[in-house]
């Protein structure tokens, strides 16, 4: 009986998480800014097709980073900022949902946005992908990392202008590190050191998905790096959110 109660309790907790995630997803899609970002992503991917060597690993990896970054680090934190503005987040004190469960719901919403926008990249470059399971893993783990940063921005900042500014600032090292970690002319020593950076790991995992001979050890190492970075930011998010509620 105790085991059944535990299973039922866990199922109820997950139903609550999915309910919150569904509400946030619908609310986010109603925003004009979300639609503007989606149109921007479509335009960027369309322009990519006219760049020289547009089938290179670097272009595909950068495309994924940009489209997921726009949604995960700009749109997702706005959901928390709006809740702080409307003071609905204060209801956490009396609601049955915990801080960690709320963040899990936000991660789900951000991941859905990232998957939707990544499909635009696949529409342009899907013919190059040889291992779809590997690409899916790269996107999910990369989305977890990026959305965890977005949640940090949403918890710490108070309006959309601040989010846009700090996203731009944070995005620079993410893009530069990916270029340095993947770009062939860079020295082997620097590339080896940069592989521990999360966006480089995302690029390496995506590269393995289009490689004829997939290196499983290297792929799973890259995925693990993204998960560790994402979990670290997620734990910081949970700690900050709990402090904000106290």
C-alpha positions as CSV (number, residue, x, y, z in Angstrom):
1,X,0.0,0.0,0.0
2,X,2.8,2.4,0.8
3,X,4.5,1.7,-2.5
4,X,1.2,2.5,-4.3
5,X,0.8,5.7,-2.4
6,X,4.4,6.7,-3.3
7,X,3.7,6.0,-7.0
8,X,0.4,7.9,-6.9
9,X,2.1,10.8,-5.1
10,X,4.8,11.0,-7.8
11,X,2.3,10.8,-10.6
12,X,0.3,13.7,-9.0
13,X,3.5,15.7,-8.7
14,X,4.3,15.2,-12.4
15,X,0.7,16.0,-13.4
16,X,1.1,19.3,-11.5
17,X,4.5,20.0,-13.3
18,X,2.9,19.3,-16.7
19,X,-0.1,21.5,-15.9
20,X,2.2,24.4,-15.1
21,X,4.4,23.7,-18.2
22,X,1.3,23.6,-20.5
23,X,0.0,26.9,-19.1
24,X,3.4,28.6,-19.6
25,X,3.8,27.2,-23.1
26,X,0.4,28.6,-24.2
27,X,1.1,31.9,-22.5
28,X,4.5,32.2,-24.2
29,X,3.1,31.5,-27.7
30,X,0.6,34.3,-27.2
31,X,3.4,36.9,-26.9
32,X,4.1,39.0,-30.0
33,X,7.8,38.9,-29.1
34,X,7.9,35.1,-29.2
35,X,6.4,35.2,-32.8
36,X,9.0,37.9,-33.7
37,X,11.8,35.6,-32.5
38,X,10.4,32.7,-34.5
39,X,10.3,34.9,-37.7
40,X,13.8,36.1,-37.0
41,X,15.0,32.5,-36.7
42,X,13.4,31.5,-40.0
43,X,15.0,34.5,-41.7
44,X,18.5,33.6,-40.3
45,X,18.3,30.0,-41.4
46,X,17.2,31.2,-44.9
47,X,20.2,33.5,-45.1
48,X,22.5,30.6,-44.0
49,X,21.6,28.8,-47.2
50,X,23.3,31.5,-49.2
51,X,26.6,31.5,-47.2
52,X,29.6,29.7,-48.7
53,X,30.2,26.2,-47.4
54,X,26.8,26.2,-45.7
55,X,26.9,22.5,-45.0
56,X,29.9,22.7,-42.6
57,X,29.7,21.5,-39.1
58,X,30.4,25.0,-37.7
59,X,27.4,26.5,-39.5
60,X,25.1,23.8,-38.3
61,X,26.4,24.1,-34.7
62,X,26.2,27.9,-34.7
63,X,22.7,27.7,-36.2
64,X,21.5,25.4,-33.4
65,X,23.1,27.6,-30.8
66,X,21.6,30.8,-32.1
67,X,18.1,29.5,-32.5
68,X,18.0,27.8,-29.2
69,X,19.7,30.8,-27.5
70,X,17.0,33.1,-28.8
71,X,14.2,31.0,-27.3
72,X,16.0,29.6,-24.2
73,X,17.7,32.7,-23.0
74,X,15.2,35.4,-24.1
75,X,11.7,33.9,-24.2
76,X,12.0,31.5,-21.3
77,X,13.2,34.0,-18.7
78,X,10.4,36.4,-19.6
79,X,7.9,33.8,-18.2
80,X,9.5,34.2,-14.7
81,X,9.9,38.0,-15.1
82,X,6.1,38.3,-15.9
83,X,5.3,36.1,-12.8
84,X,7.4,38.4,-10.7
85,X,5.8,41.5,-12.2
86,X,2.3,40.1,-11.7
87,X,3.3,38.7,-8.3
88,X,1.9,35.3,-9.2
89,X,5.2,33.7,-8.2
90,X,4.5,34.8,-4.6
91,X,1.7,32.1,-4.7
92,X,4.5,29.6,-4.4
93,X,4.4,30.0,-0.7
94,X,0.9,28.6,-0.5
95,X,0.8,26.4,-3.6
96,X,1.6,22.7,-3.6
97,X,4.4,23.0,-6.2
98,X,8.0,23.3,-4.9
99,X,10.7,25.5,-6.3
100,X,12.4,22.5,-8.0
101,X,9.1,21.4,-9.6
102,X,8.5,24.9,-10.9
103,X,11.9,25.1,-12.5
104,X,11.4,21.6,-14.0
105,X,8.2,23.0,-15.6
106,X,10.1,26.0,-17.0
107,X,12.8,23.7,-18.3
108,X,10.2,21.6,-20.1
109,X,8.7,24.8,-21.7
110,X,12.1,26.1,-22.7
111,X,13.1,22.7,-24.2
112,X,9.9,22.6,-26.3
113,X,10.7,26.1,-27.6
114,X,14.2,25.0,-28.4
115,X,13.0,21.8,-30.2
116,X,10.5,23.8,-32.2
117,X,13.1,26.3,-33.4
118,X,15.6,23.6,-34.1
119,X,13.2,22.0,-36.5
120,X,13.7,25.1,-38.7
121,X,17.4,24.3,-38.8
122,X,16.6,20.7,-39.7
123,X,14.4,21.9,-42.5
124,X,17.5,23.4,-44.0
125,X,20.2,20.9,-43.0
126,X,18.2,17.7,-42.2
127,X,19.6,15.9,-45.2
128,X,23.1,16.0,-43.7
129,X,22.1,14.3,-40.4
130,X,23.1,10.6,-40.4
131,X,22.3,9.7,-36.8
132,X,19.1,11.3,-35.7
133,X,19.2,9.9,-32.2
134,X,22.6,11.5,-31.6
135,X,21.3,14.9,-32.9
136,X,18.3,14.6,-30.7
137,X,20.5,14.0,-27.7
138,X,22.6,17.0,-28.5
139,X,19.6,19.2,-28.8
140,X,18.0,18.1,-25.6
141,X,21.1,18.4,-23.5
142,X,22.0,21.7,-25.2
143,X,18.5,23.0,-24.5
144,X,18.8,22.0,-20.8
145,X,22.0,24.0,-20.5
146,X,20.8,27.0,-22.3
147,X,17.4,27.1,-20.6
148,X,19.1,26.8,-17.2
149,X,21.0,30.0,-18.0
150,X,17.8,31.6,-19.2
151,X,16.1,30.7,-15.9
152,X,19.0,32.3,-14.0
153,X,18.4,35.5,-16.0
154,X,14.7,35.4,-15.3
155,X,15.3,35.0,-11.5
156,X,17.9,37.7,-11.2
157,X,16.5,40.4,-13.7
158,X,13.3,42.4,-13.6
159,X,12.5,43.4,-17.2
160,X,12.8,42.4,-20.8
161,X,15.4,45.1,-21.6
162,X,17.7,43.7,-19.0
163,X,17.2,40.2,-20.3
164,X,18.0,41.3,-23.9
165,X,21.2,43.1,-22.7
166,X,22.5,40.3,-20.6
167,X,21.7,37.7,-23.2
168,X,23.7,39.6,-25.7
169,X,26.7,39.8,-23.2
170,X,26.5,36.2,-22.3
171,X,26.1,35.0,-25.8
172,X,29.4,36.4,-27.0
173,X,31.7,33.9,-25.1
174,X,29.3,31.1,-26.0
175,X,29.6,31.7,-29.7
176,X,33.4,32.5,-29.6
177,X,34.1,29.4,-27.7
178,X,32.2,27.2,-30.1
179,X,34.1,28.7,-33.0
180,X,37.4,28.2,-31.3
181,X,36.5,24.7,-30.3
182,X,35.4,23.5,-33.7
183,X,37.3,25.7,-36.2
184,X,39.9,23.5,-37.9
185,X,42.8,26.0,-38.2
186,X,42.9,26.5,-34.4
187,X,45.7,24.6,-32.6
188,X,45.0,21.1,-31.4
189,X,45.9,22.0,-27.8
190,X,43.4,24.8,-27.7
191,X,40.7,22.7,-29.2
192,X,41.4,20.0,-26.7
193,X,41.1,22.4,-23.8
194,X,37.9,24.0,-25.2
195,X,36.1,20.8,-25.5
196,X,35.1,21.1,-21.8
197,X,33.1,24.2,-22.6
198,X,29.3,23.4,-22.9
199,X,28.7,25.1,-26.3
200,X,31.8,23.4,-27.7
201,X,30.5,20.1,-26.4
202,X,27.1,20.8,-28.1
203,X,28.9,21.5,-31.4
204,X,31.0,18.3,-31.0
205,X,27.9,16.2,-30.3
206,X,26.1,17.7,-33.3
207,X,29.1,17.0,-35.4
208,X,29.1,13.4,-34.5
209,X,25.4,13.1,-35.7
210,X,26.5,14.0,-39.2
211,X,29.8,11.9,-39.1
212,X,29.9,8.8,-41.2
213,X,31.8,7.0,-38.3
214,X,30.2,8.1,-35.0
215,X,32.7,8.0,-32.1
216,X,30.4,6.9,-29.2
217,X,32.9,7.6,-26.5
218,X,33.5,11.2,-27.7
219,X,29.8,11.8,-28.3
220,X,28.7,10.6,-24.8
221,X,31.5,12.6,-23.2
222,X,30.2,15.7,-25.0
223,X,26.6,15.0,-23.8
224,X,27.8,14.5,-20.3
225,X,29.6,17.8,-20.3
226,X,26.4,19.6,-21.3
227,X,24.4,17.8,-18.7
228,X,26.9,18.7,-15.9
229,X,26.9,22.3,-16.9
230,X,23.1,22.4,-17.1
231,X,22.7,20.7,-13.8
232,X,25.1,23.2,-12.1
233,X,23.1,26.1,-13.4
234,X,19.8,24.4,-12.5
235,X,20.9,23.9,-8.9
236,X,22.0,27.6,-8.7
237,X,18.5,28.5,-10.1
238,X,16.8,26.5,-7.4
239,X,18.9,28.0,-4.7
240,X,18.2,31.6,-5.9
241,X,14.5,30.9,-6.3
242,X,14.3,29.6,-2.8
243,X,16.1,32.6,-1.4
244,X,13.7,34.9,-3.3
245,X,10.8,33.2,-1.7
246,X,12.1,33.4,1.8
